[in-house]
Amino acid sequence: MADAAAFPMEGRCTCGAVRFRLESPPLFVHCCHCRWCQREIGSAFALNAMIETDRVTQLQGKPEPVAIPSESGKGQTILRCPACRIALWSHYAGAGEKIAFVRVGTLEDPDSLPPDIHIYTDSKQPWVVLPPGVPTVPEYYRASDYWPAESLERRRARKG
């Protein structure tokens, strides 16, 4: 889990037209190795910090929502800078708009949010070496098996 002392933490798009701040540590950080994320990101994996959307404060500019398909068939909305088109975060149908999946690479200190779990490792690129000590699962998982109690409670509060 992320060190609470590092928060709040700011992030931005490449051109700086959109700036935002995470007001608290995320619920959990996924490193997703599914083929869909590989295609969408254009790299070997996607690194997303899951956080309550109301804990993401807009500081400058307004990201543009772009609806796209997803592997689940339920779609997702990617929030992009309207100028440079960088993806800042997503809302997936399963979590709805209450949870933002923030692209860790858009944060000013991305090093402070390493993955809490590697998911869909059955389809990871063969040259990616996963670090010891970090949970890995072949597909998805149950949050109750991996998330810290505080994160589970925060998630329950959003569903209620």
N, C-alpha and C positions, 0 to 999 in steps of 0.2 A: 504494500500500500504506500501511497505517496506521503511524504512528510508534510504534515499540516502547516509547518512553519514556512513552507514555500508558497503559501497562498495568502492573499489572492495572487493570481498569476495572469499576466496579459498574453494575448495572442493577436495575430493579424494576418491579413492576406499578403501576397508578395508586394503589391504596389502600395500598401498602407492605407488604401481608401476605407477599408473596414477594419476596425479594431474592437476587441472585446476583452472581457476579463472573466476568468473562472473565480468565483467567490470562495470556493472551498475545494478540498481535494475531491477527485472524482469518486464515483461508486466503485469502479473497477476499470482496469485497462486491458483491452483485448488486442492481441496480435492475431489477425485472421489470415489464414493461408489458403482460403478457398479460391477456386479458379475465378469466381465472379469478382471478388475483391481484387485479384491480380489484374484482371482485365480493366476494371473500373479505375484503379489507381495507376496502372501502367508499371507496376513493380511486382516484387515477389510476395508482398503482404500489405495489409492495411493495419495501421496502429491507431486505435480509437479509444479515447477516454470517455467513459459513460458518466454523464452528470445530469442532474436535474436541470431542465431548461431554464427554470427561474433562478438558477445560480450562475447563469451566463448573462453578464451585463454588457449591453451594447455601449461602446464608448465613442465610436465614430462610424458614420456610414450605416448602411442597412444592407445586409446580405439578401440576395435574391433567391427565393425558393424555386428549385427546378425538380419537377417530378420525373422519376425514371423507373424503369422496371427493376425488379430484384429477383434473385433466384427463388425466393419463396413464392413468387407470383403475386404478392401483396403490394409490391412497390415500395419505394422510399422517396423521401424528399431530401435533396442535397441543398444546403444553403451555401451559395457561392458569392464571391465578390462580383458586383455587376461590371466592374472595370477590367480586372485581370482574370476573372473567371475561376480563381482558385477555390477549391472545395474547403470550407471551414468546418462544417459539421453536417451530420445527417440526422433525420428522424426516420426510423424504420417502423413499419406497420405494427410489429409485435410490441414495441414499447410506446408507440404513439408520439405525440408532440411533447409529452411531459419529460422525456429523456432525450438529451442531445448526445450524439456520438461524435465528439470533437476530434478532429484530426490532430494528433499529438505534434506533428511536424509544424503546425501553424503557431505553436506556443513559443514564447520568448525563451523558455528554458525546457525544451523537450527532453533533455537528459534526465530531468527529475521525474519523468513518468515512464519508467520501463514497463514492459508487459507484466501483468499479474497472471496471465494465462495465454497459452498459444492454442488456438482453436483451428479446426479443420486441417489438422496436420497430415491427414491421409493424402491431401493434395498439395502439400508444400513442395516447393522447388527442391530437388534432391541435393543441391549444393548449399542450401540453408542449413546451418548447424544450430540446433536449439540449445540454449544454455542449460546446464544442470541446475536443479533446484527450482525451476519454474514449471508449474503444472502444464501438461500438454494433453490434449484430447483429440481423438481422430476426427470428430465432427463437432457437435455442440455439446452442451452440458447443462446440468441443473445448477442454478445460482446457489442454492442452499448447500451444495457440496463444496463450493470454493470461496464464496464471498465472505468477507468479515461480517460479524454480527451487526456492526454499526451500519454498514452498507445495506444489508438486508432490511434493517429497520427503516432506513431512509426510503428504500424502494417501496416497502409496505405503506408508508405514509403517503406516497404519490398515488398508489392504487386506490386508497380509501377515499 
